[in-house]
Amino acid sequence: MALVLLVEDEENVSLLYRSELEAEGYEVLVAFDGKEAVRMALEHRPDIVIMDINLPEKMDGLEAMSKIQSSVENIPVIINTSYSQYKDNFIAWAAEDYVEKSGDLRPLKESIARVLAEFYG
């Protein structure tokens, strides 16, 4: 069972995603801001990180992703955001995938499965 670190500041969204991902068989940890995400990634060493970009507390998702990737070796990150304009940000290119949020979680679930398969066989 893969350990997923979900970084999402909206509580209702995080509850939905956690429920859906747990139903897929993943173990899910939730961080509500960038600083907490970095701490949890270092402490728990998740198999994959699902990162929102707009986060509170002075550390957005791109900065948190950079800190995680520079501190935890070989950890894939999928950016999951409502904003398409970040695709053009070169920092976002370090993510394994970029999935825009929608009511349909299939694209995110498919991305998670694909990225995990690429990284861990």
C-alpha positions, 0 to 999 in steps of 0.5 A: 500500500503506497503512502500518499502525502496530500497537501491541501488547505481546503478541509472539505477538498482534503476530506473528499480526496482522502476518502477517494484515495483511501478507497483506492487502497492508498494510505493518506496523510494530509498537510494543510500548509507548505511548512507542514508538508515539508515536515511530514515529508521528512518525517514519514517519507511518503511514496508520492506527494499530491501538492496544491499550489495556493497554500497559507502560511508564507510557503506556497506549494511550489516552494514546498515542493522544491524543499521536499525534492531537495531534502527527500531523494526520489520522491515524486510530486504531482501538482494538483491545482485549480490554476492552469497558469502555473504550468508555465512556471519552470519550477512546476516542471520539476513535478512528475505531473500537473493535474487541474482540479475538477469534480472528476478525480479520475485524472488525478487517480490515473496520474497517481497510479501511473507515476507510482508505477514509473517510480516503483514498478 
